[in-house]
Each structure stands twice: as structure tokens, then as C-alpha cells.
Amino acid sequence: MLRISSLVVNSMLRLSGFVGKQSNHYTLKVGEAGAPRLTLLNELCNPHTFSFIKKVTSLENKRILDVGCGIGILSSAFAVHALPKGSVLGVDISAEQLQIADERAKKENIANIKFQQVAAENIDQLHETFDIIYFRFTLMHLQNATMVIEKVLSLMHEESVLICEEASDIQTLCCNPPEHVFDKWKKAVEKQVELSNSDFTIGKKLIDIISEQQLTLMHAETAQPVIETARLKQQLWQGVQEISALLVASGFCSEPEIEEMIAELKVFANTSTAKIGFFNYLQVAAKKNEIKVEKPVCRL
């Protein structure tokens, strides 16, 4: 099979719109092209998100920052839960994503939400504090996640809570019972991860990253949603469709092979009763360390 240099691959990715600004190697599509997949991803993961948050804090009346908010589905849900006095600021590097997010919120008549174009690496430029600062599948795409977490500290007050949900192990993707087309899909995903330089193991490092900063771990647990319905299984072929140019440019497969895989995945989504285990990710909540001030000793 023909192999193409990494320089050529990156050039083709930029021309195809696959490389995002927040990471030099972001390979999934943004905006309207990625909205169907992101909608299904939220349907899959949001119940786990709210279940975790409920264990550590309340969203009611809170000022919430959603970092890497994408098309704003979760941001809007946060805003509803933050009522009556709370609000949400969703930030993302993609203006196209933010436009969709803003239009979605207006359509749903959600007034206590705003969106701003800010890269996660520049998050400290917001110059304000929040009650809750939230990341999901964002740190894994950054070149220096530790630096970003360090900058988050400037946005936290004494009662603020940092919540992160990040991938721990891409190898935990699984299918029961086994399906040949799922195995093909998983290899394609692994290739995408390899070429994107995203860190799908950052979840394993999150607790150490937090402990190295001025943060105290409040709660941590793992999540692995299960994809069961035909609707949620659409994510498989949608994802392959988005990275098709990447896979072909890298020499992983040919265009006819991509088309065949997508067709097989559509049949799989509509007919198979197999259950798919999403990749394992870590959920953590942390707060600022308490600063102990020793009382001066009075000596008579």
C-alpha cells in the first residue's frame, strides 16, 4: 500500500479542514459537519456527566465555565440547571462551533449563557472567577494540559470546583458479541489517534497533574458508556466519514475501502444487537488547597 510522508498528510488535512487551531493535529470535523456526531456523543455521555457532578456539587445558582464547549449542547444543559441565578460561559477555539452553540441556545430560549472564542491555552485571559470550571475530552487534544490546569487556578476562588472528564485508554473500546466490522472500525480509530497526537491516556495522569498543582482531589471515578441503540451506533460511521481523508492520505486504506467500511457500519448500526463499550475515561473533581495561616504566638 502506498505510504505518504507526514508533511504531505498534514498538508492534505489542512486543505480538507481536519486540522483545528486548538491542536495542530485535531482530526475530527467541527461546525455543521461534525454536529451530528457531537449530538450523539452528548446523548451518550451527558447522563454520566450529570451523575458525577451531582456527587460533588450543585449547579444551581453557579457561575460555570465550559472549556472546549463545541456546539454548546452541554453548556446549554448546564445553563438550565444553573437557574435561577446562575450562568454559563462556553469557550472554544472554533468560531464555527460557537456560532452553532449560540444559535442553539437562542432557539431554546436560554438567556443565561454566553459564548466566547478563547483557546484553552489562553484561558487565564478571561480575568474572572467561576464557581465551576469544566473540561470534557478537551485536555487530551492539548499540547500542554498541565500548563492549562495551572492557568485554571487563576479562575478559581476558595469554593470553586474543577471538573474534568478525559480519556484513559482507547484500547477499552469493545464489542459484545464480537463483530468483524467493529474490529475494522477500531483499527481506523487507533490510526486516527496515532496521527492526531491526541493523548487518549491523559485520564490516567489527571490525578497526578492535579496533585502537582495547588489542588485537592475531591472525588474520582471511571466511566465507560455503552452504545446499544441504532441511533447511537450511527457515531461509528459518522466518525469514519469525518476522518476518511486522513485515513486515505496516511495510506491506511483506499477510498473504496473507506466507502465499503461506511456501508458495513451503516448496516451494523441498523441491524446488529451487539453492545459497544465506549472508551474508558476518568472523571475527577478538585478544589483549591486550603491555605492555612498560622496565628502569631503572643509572647509575654
N, C-alpha and C positions, 0 to 999 in steps of 0.2 A: 504494500500500500504506500502511496506517495506521502512523504513527510515534508512538511513545510517549516521553515525557520520561524522562531518565536517572533522575530521582527515583522515578518510577513503576517503572521497570525494577529499580532496586535494592531497592525495597520488595517487588516480586514475587519477586525472587531470595531474599531473606531468608525469606519465607514458604515458599518451595519448598525451602529447606535448601541452596541452592547457594553461599552466601557463607560462607567459612570464617573462623576467627578469626585465623589467621596472616597472612592478607592480606585487606584489605577487599573484594577483588574476586575471590577464588578461586571458580571457577565449576563445577568438576567435583565430583561427589558423593564423600562419604567413607563409611567404615564398610562395612556389608554391601552397600549399594547400589553402591559403587564397587569392591568386591573382585574381581569377575570381570575387569574391565578392568585393574586393577592387577596381577592374577596374570599376565595375558598380557603386560603391559608388562615385567614381570620376566623372563619367559621369553625375550622378545626382546632385552633389554638386558644381562641378567646375564652372559652369556658375554663380552661386550665389556668389562664392568667387571672381571671377574676376569683377563682377558688383560692389561688395562692395569696393574692392581695388581701382577701378577706381575713386571712390568718394573721396578717401583720399590721394592718391599718385600715382605716375607713377612708373612702374617697369623698365623703360628704363634706362640703364647705372647704375643700382643699384646693390650693393653687398647684396645678400639676404641669410638669414639663414632660412632653413625649418626644424623645430624641430619635430621629430617623423615623418619623411618623408615616412616611409613604403617602398613600392616598387617604389617610386620615380616618379609616374605619374605627380603629381602636380609640383614637383621640376623641372622636365624637361620642363613643360609648362612655369614655371617661367623663366627658363634659356633662352628660346626663346624670351620671352617678355623683358628680360634684355639686349638683344643685342642693340648696337654693342659692348659696353664696359663693361657691367655688367656681373655678375657671380652668381652662386648659390652654397652653401654648404648645402647638405642634411645630417642630422644626425639622427641616430636611434639606439636603443639598440640591435636590431636584426641583426647579421651578414648575416643571410639568406635573410632578406629583402633587405639589402644593396647590396648584390650580384646581386639580380634581378634588382634593381634600376640601378646599374652601367651597366649591360648588356643591359638594355633597352635604356639608354642614348647613349651608343656606337652604338647600332643598328640604332638609329635615327640620328646619326652623330652630337650629341650635345656635343660640345667641352668645353663650358664654365660652366661646372658643375663638382663637386667633391662630394664624399660621405665619411663619417667618422663615425665609431662606437663610439657613445657617448651617455650615458644616459642623459635624460633631467635634472636629479638631479645634474649632473656634468657639466652642460653647461658652467659654468664660467671657466672651464679649457681650453676653446678654446683660451683665451687670445688675442682676436682681436675684432674689432668693425664691425658692419654691418649697412647698410642703412635701411634694413627692416628685422625684426625678426618675424617669422610667426609660429603660432600653429593652428592646427585643430584637434579636437577630441583627444587631447593628454593630456591636463591638467586634464581631467576628469578621467584618469586612474592612476594619481599620488597620492601618499600618502600625499604630502605637496605641493600643487600647489602654495601657497603663497610664499614659500621659493624659488621655481623655478623662479617665476616672479621677486623676489628680486635679484636673481643672474643674470637675464637678463639685469639689469641695467648696469652691468659692461661691457656689449657688445654693449652698445648704446652710440653714440656721440650726439651732440646737435641737429642734424637734423634727427636722427633715428626715425623710426616708428615701434611700436609693434602692430601686428595684431593678434587677437585671435578669433577663432570660436569654441564655446563649447556648449554642450547640456544644455538646460534649464529645460525640462520636458518630460520624457519618456511617460507620460500619454497623450501627444498630438498626439501620433500615432493614426491614424483613417482611416476608410474606408467608402467610399460613392459610391453606397449604401452599407449597412452593409452586411458582408459575414461571415458565421459561421467559415470557416477555418481561416479567418483573426483573429477572436477573439481567436482561439486556438493558433495561431502564436504569438499574442501579449502577451498572458499569458506566453508562453515559453520565450519570450524576457524579460519580467518582472522578471522571475525566474533567468535568466542568470544575469541580473543586480544585483539582490539581492545577488547571490552567488559570484559575481566578486568583490563586494565592490567598484565598479566604481561609481563616483558621477555624475549622469545624471542631477543634478540640479546646477552644478557649474556655468553655464551660468548666473543664477540669482545672483551669488555672484561676478561676474567678475568686475563689475563697482566699487564695494566696495573694492575689492582686489587692483585694480588699484589706487584708491584714497588713500589707505593706504601706497602706495609706492611713490617714487618721480616721479610720472607720472601724466600727464594731459590728460583727455579724449578728443579725437578729434571728434569722431563720433561713434554712436552705432545704430544698428537696429536688428530686428529679421528676421530669415529666416525659412521657412518650405517648402522645395521642395515637389513636387507632383510626385508620381510614377504612370505613366499612361501606358507605353508600356509593351508588353510581355517580352521584353528583360530586362528592369529594374526590373520587378517583379520577375525575377529569384533570386534576392537578398534574397527573403524570404526563399525559400527552401535551398539555399546555406548556409545561416546563421544557419538554424536549423541543417543541416548536420554537420556543424563545431562544434556545441555545443551539439551534440547528446550524447556523452559520459558523459558530465557534467549533462545533464538532467536525464539520466538514473541513474548515480551514486548518484544523490541527492534524488532519489525516486520520482521525479516529474512525470515520466512516464516510461513505459516499452519500450524495443527495438521494439516490434511490433507496439506499438502506435506511436513511432517516425517514423517508416517506413510508416505507414498509413498517418501521417501528411505530410511528404515529398511528397508522391504521390499526396495527395489532393492539396498541394501548387503548384505542377507542372501543374496540370490541371487548377488550378486557374490562374496561370501566362499565360497560353496559350489560355484560353477561356473567362475569365471574363473581362468585360469592366469597372469594378469598379476602382475608383481612390483612391490611398492610400496617405494619408498625412504623410510624414516623421516626425520624432520628431522635435519639435521646438528647435532652437538653437540661441544663441546670437552672433552677430558679433561686435567686438569692435576694435577701433584703438586708440592708445595713444602715446604720446611722453613725453620726459623728461621735468620735470618742468624747467621753466626758472629761472636761478639763478640771482637774482637782486643784483648788487653790488652798494652800496650807495657811491656816490662821497664824499670824505672828505670835510668837511666845512673849508674854509680858513678864519681864524680869524686874523684880523689886529690889 
